[in-house]
Amino acid sequence: MQQVVITGVSTGIGHASAKVLLDHGFRVFGSVRNREDAERLQSEFGDRFVPLLFDVADEFAVQAEAIRVSKILGVDTLDGLVNNAGIEIAGPLAHLPTDQFRYQLEVNLVGPFVVTKAFLPLLGADPSRKGLPGRIVNIGSTSGRIAGPFAGAYAASKFGLEGFSDSLRRELFLFGIDVIVIRPGAIVTPIWQKSDIGVAERFRETPFAEALARFERYAAKEAVSGFPATVIGNTVYRALTTKNPKVRYAVVPNRLTNWIIPQLIPMRILDKLVAQFMGIKRGR
């Protein structure tokens, strides 16, 4: 039985990934932030699901749960770690409170660093463990390659995750532990509802108010028209089990217009097209 840790399994991509892996016979250790979610998911998923209680920003709690997983594994290695937990804080960078920008990085970038350090020995960095080295799957975003307006803090965290993943993969070559990035585009997940409702209202006194209203409408549309989270769950399964996985998987609806073309056209032209689409009108 393969065994994997997934962070942030209460909803969205984490929940879908847990379900897909459980359906394929894995044991899943899934992190949540409160006991209510732990009990709900234990009841939903059954005996092969083991809830872990921690916030990825709480290093002490992460380490404590890593010790618990170690005891359950015995001398075996962990087959995979999926760094999924994340948030999106939207708003114009010129007016975004510094503590919100910092918190965005704390959860989306420092969090995977903390979790990875805690579970690395179980993945095979500890030579006393028996079994093949595990794999690390980091859930990035298309925003880690193409940064849009009003998602600058989120894009910064995901661009950072890309660099973190590349350095980590090259370092962990020593242990045979692979690192893979999945870049979802628009996915039907609560991250949109949690982060973007009210963004225009929060910054209504700024010069960006009109453009933010358009951004909010666009985000609401993406929230219902993207891929279902199960599509990412299936990609996670493939990344963990394929003999020779890709370094990166981009899973993007309307791939030609949303992913391929924006990377081919000159950046200055893309700037103008995005500004026009979002209604960001140049002043003097």
Buried (B, 14 or more C-beta within 10 A) or exposed (E): EBBBBBBBBBBBBBBBBBBBBBEEEBBBBBBBBEEEBBEBBBEEBEEEBBBBBBBBBBBEBBBBBBEEBBEEBEEBBBBBBBBBBBBBBBBBBEEBEEEEBEBBBBBBBBBBBBBBBBBBBBBBBEEEBEBEBBBBBBBBBBBBBBBBBBBBBBBBBBBBBBEBBBEBBEEBEEBEBBBBBBBBBBBBBEBBEEBBBEBBEBBEEBEBBBBBBBBBEBBBEBBEEBBEBBBBBBBBBBBBBEEEBEEBBBBBBEEEEBBEEBEEEEEEEBEEEBBEBBEBEEEE
